[in-house]
């Protein structure tokens, strides 16, 4: 087992977690928002397969978005972003002088290469699976909630009814049976694509090139780069606008990245304080 690292590129998170070399290849999600139609089939499939309670039909004031964000019982969230006055040729009807478009995207846990939620868990409830994903073990979680502020994406949360942390499992039980996750299976436009992570990254780059050739120059990838602040995401996206438009942080960084330097500074401060106290005692005796 190699030494655990808190940041930087990492080719094989499962191997670093201690799995043998013959473990399955890392898998993930590639979400192409350019073909998302906002049908919410992924949300429904996720809830049905994982037996999650429904979110209600609250009017959030954000278009047709009734869930607003990811949470302990919302492991897939379809965002609806309405934009007016866009100069892009969208092929959509206009309303007066303004042209309107909807940006839709199905958000999910990113299954980070460097997962801060896993790093800070005091009970070992959060683990790296043999597929490179991040999983919560319900029977080990004590509900402390340390993982909640540690996540740079605000994904994980504690369920009020069970008192334990919960998030997307990438349908770990289905993967073991050779099946795709429920959300990817239900997606009618293949906006959510599941498969080996390296293959998805290559496919995503080709898709961006295709959109650029079609004149959609705003298309860009988010979370695919192993050199980013979390070492690359296991669930990444093709976006048509800036990440902030979709409610995503522009430059996410694993929150435990600076722990080694923090401990060094804390140790230095403790030694300095001990030296001052010792000096006071010595001076007092004199």
C-alpha positions in Angstrom: 0.0 0.0 0.0 1.4 3.4 -1.0 1.5 6.3 1.4 -1.8 8.2 1.6 -1.8 11.5 -0.1 -4.2 14.4 0.5 -3.9 16.2 -2.8 -2.4 16.1 -6.3 -2.9 13.7 -9.3 -3.5 10.1 -8.2 -3.8 7.4 -10.9 -5.5 4.7 -8.8 -7.4 5.7 -5.6 -8.6 2.1 -5.1 -5.0 0.8 -5.1 -4.0 3.6 -2.6 -6.9 2.5 -0.4 -5.3 -1.0 -0.2 -7.1 -3.0 -2.9 -5.0 -5.6 -4.7 -3.8 -4.9 -8.3 -6.5 -7.1 -9.8 -9.3 -4.8 -8.5 -11.9 -3.5 -11.0 -11.0 -0.4 -13.1 -12.3 2.9 -11.8 -15.7 3.8 -13.0 -17.6 7.1 -13.0 -20.2 9.4 -14.5 -19.9 11.8 -17.5 -22.9 14.1 -17.5 -23.4 15.9 -20.9 -25.7 18.8 -20.0 -26.0 19.8 -23.7 -28.5 16.9 -24.1 -30.2 17.0 -20.7 -34.0 17.7 -21.2 -34.8 18.1 -17.5 -37.2 15.1 -17.3 -36.0 14.1 -13.8 -36.0 10.4 -14.7 -32.7 10.2 -13.0 -34.1 11.7 -9.8 -37.0 9.3 -9.7 -34.9 6.2 -10.6 -32.4 7.1 -7.8 -35.1 7.5 -5.2 -36.9 4.3 -6.2 -33.8 2.1 -6.3 -32.4 3.5 -3.0 -35.7 3.8 -1.2 -35.3 7.5 -0.6 -38.3 9.6 0.6 -39.8 12.1 -1.8 -38.9 15.8 -1.6 -42.4 17.2 -1.9 -43.7 19.7 -4.5 -42.5 22.9 -2.9 -42.3 25.9 -5.2 -38.7 27.1 -4.9 -39.1 30.0 -7.4 -36.4 28.5 -9.5 -38.2 27.4 -12.6 -39.3 23.7 -12.4 -36.7 22.9 -9.7 -38.6 21.5 -6.6 -35.5 20.0 -4.9 -33.2 23.1 -5.0 -30.0 21.1 -4.1 -28.4 17.8 -3.3 -29.0 16.5 0.2 -29.2 13.4 2.4 -32.3 12.2 0.7 -31.7 13.8 -2.7 -28.8 12.1 -4.3 -29.6 13.4 -7.9 -30.7 16.9 -8.5 -31.7 18.4 -11.8 -31.0 22.1 -12.0 -33.1 24.4 -14.2 -31.3 27.6 -15.1 -33.3 30.2 -17.1 -31.2 32.7 -19.1 -32.6 35.7 -21.0 -30.9 37.9 -23.6 -28.5 35.3 -24.7 -26.9 36.0 -28.1 -26.3 32.4 -28.9 -28.3 30.8 -31.7 -30.3 28.4 -29.6 -33.0 27.4 -32.0 -35.6 28.4 -29.4 -38.6 30.7 -29.7 -38.1 34.3 -28.5 -40.1 36.3 -26.1 -40.3 39.9 -27.3 -36.8 41.2 -27.7 -35.2 38.6 -25.5 -34.2 35.1 -26.4 -34.6 32.5 -23.6 -32.7 29.3 -23.0 -32.8 26.7 -20.2 -29.6 25.2 -19.0 -30.3 21.8 -17.4 -27.9 19.6 -15.5 -28.3 16.5 -13.3 -25.9 17.0 -10.3 -24.6 14.2 -8.2 -21.8 13.4 -5.7 -18.5 13.8 -7.5 -16.7 10.8 -5.9 -13.6 12.8 -5.7 -10.1 11.3 -6.2 -9.1 13.1 -3.0 -12.3 13.0 -0.9 -12.2 15.2 2.2 -15.4 13.6 3.6 -13.5 10.3 3.7 -10.3 11.9 5.2 -12.1 13.5 8.2 -14.5 10.7 9.1 -13.5 9.6 12.6 -15.2 6.1 12.5 -14.2 4.9 9.1 -17.8 5.0 7.9 -16.7 6.6 4.6 -14.6 4.3 2.5 -13.1 4.0 -0.9 -14.6 1.1 -2.8 -12.9 -1.3 -5.2 -14.4 0.7 -8.1 -12.8 4.0 -6.9 -16.1 5.4 -5.6 -16.7 6.8 -2.1 -19.3 5.0 0.0 -21.0 5.7 3.4 -21.4 2.6 5.6 -24.7 3.3 7.5 -24.0 0.9 10.3 -20.6 2.5 11.1 -21.6 6.2 10.9 -22.1 7.9 14.2 -23.8 11.0 12.7 -21.0 13.4 13.9 -21.4 15.5 10.7 -17.7 16.2 10.2 -18.0 15.2 6.6 -20.7 17.8 5.8 -18.5 21.0 6.0 -15.5 19.0 4.6 -17.1 18.5 1.2 -16.1 21.3 -1.2 -19.3 20.7 -3.3 -21.8 20.7 -0.4 -23.0 17.2 -1.4 -23.2 15.1 1.7 -25.5 15.6 4.6 -27.0 13.9 7.7 -30.5 12.4 7.4 -32.7 13.7 10.2 -34.7 10.5 10.3 -31.8 8.1 10.7 -29.1 10.4 12.1 -26.4 9.1 9.7 -24.7 10.7 6.7 -25.9 9.9 3.3 -25.1 10.5 -0.4 -24.9 8.9 -3.8 -23.4 5.4 -3.7 -23.1 5.1 -7.5 -25.5 2.1 -6.9 -22.7 0.0 -5.4 -25.1 -3.0 -5.1 -25.9 -2.8 -8.8 -22.2 -2.5 -9.8 -21.5 -5.7 -8.0 -24.2 -7.4 -10.1 -22.8 -6.1 -13.4 -25.6 -3.5 -13.8 -25.4 0.3 -14.5 -26.4 2.8 -11.8 -30.2 3.4 -11.8 -29.9 7.1 -12.9 -27.8 6.3 -16.0 -30.1 3.4 -16.9 -33.2 5.6 -16.8 -31.7 8.7 -18.7 -33.6 8.8 -22.0 -31.1 11.0 -23.8 -27.8 9.5 -22.4 -27.0 12.8 -20.8 -25.8 10.6 -17.9 -23.2 8.2 -19.1 -21.6 5.5 -16.9 -18.4 3.5 -17.6 -14.7 3.3 -17.1 -13.5 6.7 -16.0 -10.6 7.0 -18.5 -12.9 6.0 -21.4 -15.5 8.6 -20.3 -12.8 11.3 -20.2 -11.7 10.6 -23.8 -15.4 10.5 -24.9 -16.0 13.8 -23.2 -13.1 15.5 -25.0 -14.4 14.3 -28.4 -17.9 15.6 -27.5 -16.5 19.1 -26.6 -14.6 19.2 -29.9 -17.8 18.2 -31.7 -19.8 21.0 -30.1 -17.0 23.6 -30.8 -17.2 22.6 -34.5 -21.0 23.1 -34.4 -20.4 26.7 -33.1 -21.1 26.0 -29.4 -17.9 27.6 -28.2 -19.1 27.9 -24.6 -18.9 24.1 -24.1 -16.3 23.1 -21.6 -15.5 20.2 -19.2 -15.7 20.5 -15.4 -14.1 18.1 -12.9 -12.3 16.0 -15.5 -8.8 17.2 -14.9 -6.6 15.0 -12.5 -4.5 18.1 -11.8 -7.4 20.1 -10.3 -7.9 20.8 -6.6 -9.5 17.5 -5.9 -7.4 15.3 -8.1 -10.2 15.0 -10.7 -13.8 13.9 -10.1 -15.3 10.5 -10.6 -18.4 12.3 -11.8 -17.6 15.1 -14.2 -19.7 17.4 -16.5 -19.8 19.1 -19.9 -21.2 22.5 -19.2 -22.5 25.3 -21.5 -21.7 28.2 -19.2 -19.5 29.0 -16.2 -19.7 26.5 -13.3 -21.2 29.2 -11.0 -24.3 29.4 -13.3 -25.0 25.7 -12.4 -24.3 26.2 -8.7 -20.9 24.6 -8.9 -17.7 26.0 -7.3 -15.4 27.4 -10.0 -12.2 26.0 -8.5 -12.9 23.3 -5.9 -10.1 22.3 -3.6 -10.1 19.3 -1.2 -10.5 20.9 2.2 -7.9 18.6 3.8 -5.2 19.6 1.4 -3.4 21.9 3.9 -3.7 19.6 6.9 0.0 18.7 7.0 1.1 22.3 7.0 -1.6 23.2 9.5 -0.3 20.4 11.9 3.3 21.7 11.4 2.3 25.2 12.3 0.2 24.0 15.3 3.2 22.0 16.5 5.5 25.0 16.1 3.1 27.2 18.0 2.7 24.6 20.8 6.5 24.3 21.1 6.9 28.1 21.2 4.2 28.3 23.9 5.9 25.6 25.9 9.2 27.4 25.7 7.6 30.6 26.9 6.0 28.9 29.9 9.2 27.1 30.8 11.1 30.4 30.5 8.6 32.0 32.9 9.1 29.2 35.5 12.9 29.5 35.2 12.8 33.3 35.5 10.4 33.1 38.5 12.8 30.8 40.4 15.7 33.2 39.8 
